[in-house]
Amino acid sequence: MKEIHIGNLIRDELRRQAKTNSWLAEQIGVTPRTVNKIFSKMVIDTAQLLHISKALNHDFFRYFSESLGD
């Protein structure tokens, strides 16, 4: 199974959308410092990942689903 670094994927999508860490922090109810910590995580709570997915309108869960076939 391919290793997934979810924090990197979130950071990359945030940058692709040209949105700031502060914007995401406000959307998900955390501090910008916490957003920076999220970027370093390989594992994230599913409820938090759902909030991030909704805020960025991006299905981060699909990376895990796609890796099921590996």
Summary of the structure (lengths in Angstrom):
residues: 70
radius of gyration: 11.7
end to end distance: 4.8
largest distance: 36.0
contacts: 163
relative contact order: 0.22
helix: 67%
strand: 0%
